Amino acid sequence: MNKKTQKILYSLGIKDDHFGCSSGSKWFGSGEIINTHSPVDGKSLFKVISTSKNDYEIIIKRAKKAFKTFRKIPAPKRGDLIRQLGSELRNQKENLAKLTSYEMGKSLQEGLGEVQEMIDICDYAVGLSRQLNGLTMHSERPLHRMYDQYHPLGIVGIISAFNFPVAVWSWNITIALICGNVCVWKPSEKTPLCSIACQKIIANVLKKNKISDGVSSLINGDYNVGKWMSNDNRIPLISATGSTKMGKKVSQIVAKRLGKTLLELGGNNAVIVTPSADIKMTLIAVLFGATGTCGQRCTSTRRLIIHEDIYIKLVSALKKAYNQLKIGDPLNEKNHIGPLIDKKSVFEYLKAIDKADKEGANWIIKGKSLTGKGYESECYVTPSIAEVDKGFSVVQTETFSPILYLIKYSGNIENAIKIQNDVPQGLSSSIMTQNIKESETFLSHWGSDCGIANVNIGTSGAEIGGAFGGEKDTGGGRESGSDAWKTYMRRQTNTINYSSEIPLAQGIKFDI
């Protein structure tokens, strides 16, 4: 570990090999050792002691106990705790962004953006804490009043992925806490130090406000820890972000005990480019969408569906733009693309290229792995662009790396939409057009089948004010804005009779 990284970790309160289990300000752990390495330079970071089954039981019992008192704190007061969390994140923005960039491999600009997203969701949640509204309905019975109200669920289990090691946690915990829940977080074992830093930040806020331990808990570990959570009747909601394969397993386990899930899973996102599209705007949107975070976003652009009239022009411009991309240390702001998360991801990327080769892909740019000076971690690759047929099996799957498939379409916009929708996933989608008929068709109920549908912006990047999530193999979950907060609560209908009689609904007579 270099001195700069050590200084960043020290500033975030991580000064040595660290316990990976916490129920607030108390740290412990008796599980396996997680050996952390940076994909940036391959160097070792601090070791993390993961969560054992005994540790897990301690955490859940403390969380359950904490919920009994935390739920009684008025929602606006809980909102003020999140306001303070936002202030602490502002103070630590640069340090947390650098750690995110170094441990995960995304560019520093993206790391700063991820922490800003955490700050934004804090601001949003503060306002939301005064707007957890139910509806008032008119009763059919005289002198009766009906209304909806929402109550906290209890313990919310958060399972997050490596690609957004801090932001996804914040989406969940800020909304869950203002709703009156407590949270137990199982982060990716690939980015444990980011999770420890976040837990330290929120634990300090809660401690200053004399909030009991157990409101925010952390359990680092492998997939077995996630299985414990999924099987646990004491956790009414599991919010899981990751691959479709992982999500299906979590969903099946939780469904067996009739628990609730919020699933944010794989994406196979497309940009449709029509003849009227602005080429410059399209280039910027696609370039970041396909190569940002080295193609490791669930919203990364995987497919580019281009009308035949502008196909040659756009592909030529795209090839020129790709050749200008700089690959290297993501903390160096001159570089556009950092590494993949690990060597296994490099292997999967090369395997996808080989599969596309066998299916008959025509390579505009064929990616490869990079080694040598500056690439010592062996996690760096060059991005790929391939002309493919819409029927290729490789196009139906999500490869979590910078590979972009080009598909040509002819005729009207509905032909392009059909190609876009003809994959199992349904997260993010986009159309580049100056034609209002095309954009409105794309947004209609017979248009894009994705949870996110954008016009003249790319597939990647979402504001916290809108509900984030997708359909089909993406899981159907919604996080962040709009009315996504309702997922973290149980709904109750109340009827109050202030008359002197008990009339039954639907005019039923039951006299004695």
N, C-alpha and C positions, 0 to 999 in steps of 0.2 A: 504494500500500500504506500502511495506517495504521500508526502507531507501535506499537500493541498487537500487531498481527500481526508486525511486524518484530522485536519483542522475543521473541515466541514462537519465531520461526524462529531467531533468534540463540541462544536457550537450547538449541535442538536441533542447533546446530552448522552452521546454514545461514545464511551471512552475506552472500551475494552471488549473482549468476548462477552456476549450479553445473553441473559435469559430472554427467551422469546415468548414468555407467557406473562400476562398482566391482567389484574382485575381493577386497575386504576393506577395508584401510585406504587403498588406492591408488585415486585418482579420476582419470578421464580421459573422453574422448569426442570424436569428430570427425564426428558425424552432423548431422542437421538440428536447428534450434533449435525447442524446444517452448515456445510462449508460454503461460504459465499465467495463468488468470483465476479469481477466486472467483465462484461463482454467488450468493454472499450479497450483494455490492455491485457486482459487475462490475469491480472494480479489478484491475490487473495485479499479479502476484506475480513472483518471480524467474524468469528464463528458465532453461531446462534444455537442455544440449547432449546430444542423444540418441546412440544407439549406431550406429556404422557397421559394415559387414561386417568390416572389419579389427579394430575393437574387439571385435566378437563372437568372432572367432577367438582373440584374446588371452585373453578371459574363459574360453572353453571349455577351452583348453589348460591354463590355470592350475587350473581346477576339476578336470580329469582328473588332474593331477599331485598336487593336494591330497588327492584321494580315496585315493591309494596309502598315505598315512601316516595320514590321519584314521580310516580303517576299522580300524586296528590299536589305536586307543585303546579301552580297555574300555568297554562300554556305560554302566556306572554313572558313569564319569568323564565321558563325553559328557553324561550326565544332569546332572552338576554344572555344566557350561557353560550348560545351559538354566536351571538354578536361578539362576545369576548373571544371565542375560538377564531372568528374571522380576523380580529385584531392581531392575535398571536401569529396567524398565518401570514399576515401582511409583514410582520416583523421578521419572520423567518423565510420569507418568500425566496430570496436568492439562494440561501443555504439548502432549503428543501428541494428547490429546482435542480441545483447542481448534483445533489445526491440522487435524485430521480434519473437525471441524465447519465450519471456514472454507473449506477447499479443496473439500470434497465437498458441504456444504450440510445435513447432518443436524443435529438438535438437539444442544446440548451434552450433555444427559443421555444421548443415544444415543452420542455420541462417547466419553463416560466409560465407558459400558457396553461399547463396542467394545474399548477398551484393557483393561478389566477382563477381558474374554474372552481377550485375549492373555495376561494374567497367569495366568488359570485354566488355560489349555492348557499353560503352562510348568509349573505345579504338577503337572498330570496327567502330563506327559511325564517329569518327574523320577522319579515312582514307576514309570512304565512301563519306564524304562531298566533296572530290575532284574527285569522280568517278560516278557522277550521269549522266551516259552516255546514249546518244541516238544513233541510227544507221544512217549512211548515205547510201542512196540507189541510184542506177542509174536510171535516168528518161528515158522513151522511147522517149521523145521529145528532139530535139537538143537544146543545150545551155540552159538546165534546170538542176537544182539541187534539190534533195529531201533529207529530213532528218527527223528523229524523235527527239522531245525534250519533256521533262517532266516539268510540272509546279505544284506548291503546290496547294492543294485542298482548304485550308482555315482552318476552325476549325475541329480538330480531337477530337471526343468524346471517352474517354477511360472508359470502365466499367470493373473493375477487381474483382477477387474473394479473399477470405480470405486466401487461402492456400499458395499463394505466394504474400504476402501483399505489397512487395516493388519491386520485380524483374520484374513482368509483366508490371507495370507502366514504368519501365526503358526501357524495350524492345520497347515500343510504343513511349514514348516521345523523346528518343534520335534520333530515325530514323525520326519521324515526324518533329522534329525541324530542323534537318539538311536539310530536304526537303523543309523547308520554311513555314511549317504550325505552327499554335498555338494549344495548347491542353487544354481541359477541362476534368478533371479526377473525376469520381465517383467511389470511392473504396468501398469495402464491409463495411457495417455498423458494422461488427464484429471486424474489425481491424482499427478503425479510427485514433488512435494515430500514427501508422506507416505512414499513409498517411500525417498527419500533419508534422511529422519529415522530410519526403521527400520533401514536398512543401517548408518548411523552408530552406532546403539545396539549392534547385534550385533557390528559390527566392533571396537568398543572392548573388548567382553567377550573376543572371540577374541584380540585383540592382547595384552591383559593376561595371558592364559593361554599366550602364545607359540604359538598355533595358526597355521599357515601361511596366507597369503592364498589365496583360492580356495575355502574351505569355504562361505562365503556370498557370493554375487555378485549384482550388480544390473545389468540392461540395460534402460534406458528407451528407448522408441521406439514406432513405430506397428505396425500389423498385420504388416508385413514381418518384424519381429524375431521375432514369434510363428511365422511361417512357417519362418524359419531353424531355430528350435528344433524344430518339428514334423518337419522333414525330416532332422534330425541323428541319425545312427546312434549317436553318442557319448552321446546322452541316452536311456537305456532307458525312463524314465517321464516322461510329460507330464501334469501335474495342471492342468487348465484349468477356470476358473470364468467363466461369462458366458452369452451367449444360446445358444439351441439351434442357431441358424444357424451361429454361430462354432464350436460344439462339433462339429457334423457335419463341418465342414471339417477341423478338427484331427484328429478320429477317423479320417477317410479317409486323410489324409496319413500318420499314425503307423502305421495298420494296414498300409499298403503295405510298410513296412519291418519289420513284425511287432514293433513296439514296444508298450509298455503305455500305457494312458491311464486317468486318473481324472477323470471328467467331472462337473461340478456345473453344470447348465444351467437352462433356464427353468422357472418354476413358474406354475401357474394354479389357485391354491389355494382351496379351498372350506371354509366352515363350515356344517355342517348344524345347524339349530335345530329341535328337536322340541317337541311340546306341553308337555312337562314341564320344559323348560329354565328356568333362573334368568335372568330378563330382565336384571337388573343385571350379573351376571357376563358375560352375552353381550355387552352393550353395551361393557363395558370391553375385552373380548377383540377384538371387531370394530373398535372405534374405533382402537385402536393398530395392529391388523393391517392395516387398510385405508389408514390415513393416516400411520403412522410412516414416517420416512425419505422422506416425500412419495410413498409407494407404490413406492419403488425398492428393495425387498428381494425376493430370489428367493422368500421365504416370505410376502410380502405377501398379504393376503386379497383375492382378486379376485371371488369369488362367494359369495353368501349364500343358502343353500337353506333356505327357511322353510316350516314346515307351515302349511297354510291356517288352522288354528284360532287361531294366534297371530300371523298375518301382519300384520294391521292394527295391533295393539298394539305389535309390535316396530318396524315401520316408522315409526310415530309417535314412539316414543322415540328412534329412530336419527336422525330428522330434527332433533329438538330438540337432541340431543347435538352433531350436526355444526355447527349454527348457533352453538354456543358455542366452537368451535375458533378459536384465534388464529394468524394466519399472518404471518410476518415473520422478521427476523434470528434465525437459530437459536442464536446465542450469547446472546441474551436469553431467559432461562429462563421468562419469562412466555408466550412463544410456543410453540405445539405443533408447528407445521409450518413447515419451511424451504423453500428453493427446490428445483426440479428441477436436475439437474446442468448443463444448458445450454439454449440456445434451441432446438436441434434436438429435445430431449426435449419442450419445450413444444409445438412443431409436431406431434410424433407424438401427444401427448395430445389436442390439438384435433382432429386427424384422426380419432382413435378415437371422439371424441364425435360428429363429423359422420357417421361410418359407422354408429354406433348409431342416430342420428337417422333415417337412410335405411332402416334395417331395422325401424323402428317402436318404438324405445325410449320408455318413458314416464318422464320425468325427475321424480324426487323432489327432487333438487338438481342443477342443471346447472352444471358447472364452467366457468371462464373464466380467461384470463390476466390478471395484475395488472400495472399500470404506475403510474408516478408516484412520489411521495415514499416512500422505504422499499423500493421495488421497482425501483430503477434498473437492476439487472442484467437485467430482463425475463425472469427465470427462475421467477417465482412464479406459482402458479395456485391456484384454489380447488378443493377436491375435489368429486367427482360421485357421485351415487347414481342408478341407473337400473333401472326394472322392465323385464325382458326375458324373451323366450321362450328356453328352453334350446337351441333349434335355431338361434339367431342365430349367424352366422359370427364376429361380433366377440367372442362369448363363448369361442370356441375358441382365441383367440390371447392372448398375454400382452402387455398394454400396461404398460410400466414407469412407471406414474404412478398418482395416487390416484383410480381409478375403480372403483366397487363395483357389481356387477350383482346384482340381486335376482331370485331364481327361486322361485316358489311350487310346493310339492308337496302331494299328498294321499295318503291311504292309509298304508301301513306304512313302516318305516325302509328297507326294501330298495328302495323306489321312489326315495328320496332318494339312497341310495348309488349307484344306477344313474346318476342325473343327475350326481353328483359325479365318477364314474369316466369319464364319456363326454366326455373331452377328451384331447388327445394327451400332455399333461404329467402327471407323477405325483410331485411333490415332497412337499408338506405338506398335511395334511387335519385336520379337527377336527369333533367333534360336541359339541353342548351338550345335555345330557339328565340327568335324574335317574332314568332307567329303566335298570336293569342289563341287561335283555334287549336294549335298543337299543344300549347301549355295547358289549356283548360281540359282537353281530352286526357292528357297525361294525369291530371289531378282528379279526374272524374272517378265514379265508382267502378267504371269499366276500364280504368287506366292502371296506374302503378298499384301493385298489391303489397307494397312495402309499408312499414310503419312510419318511414320518413320519405317524403317526396319533395324534392327541391327543384326550383326553376332558376336557371342561370347562376347557380352556385354548384359546387361539387358535392360528392357524397359524404365527404369527411369533414367533421367539425359541426358541433351542434350547440346552440345557446341553451342555458339552463332553464329558461322560462318555458320551453316546450317540453312535453312528455317525450322521453327518449326510449326507443325500443322498436321491435319489429315482430312480424308475423311468421307463420309456417315454422320452419326449423330454427328460426331465431328465438322462438319461445313464447312470444305474446306478452312479455312483461313490459312495464313502463316505469321509468325512474325520472327523477328530477322534477320538472315543472308541470304546469297545467293542474289536473286533479290527481296526479300520481300519488299524492299523499294518502289517498283513501286506501291504497294497498296496505299501508302500515297500520290500519285501524279496523276495528270491527264495527259494523253498522247496526244500529238499534232503532226500531220504530216504537214510539211512545204514544199512547192514547190516554188522555186525561178526561175523566167524567166529572163535571162540576154541577151536575143536575141532582135531583132527588130520586131519580129512577135509574134502572139499568136496562135500557133498550138494547136488544141484540142487533148485530149487523145483519144486513140483507133482509131486514124486516121479520126475522124468525120470532115466533111466539113460543115461549116455554113456561107458561103460567102453571102454578100449582094451586 
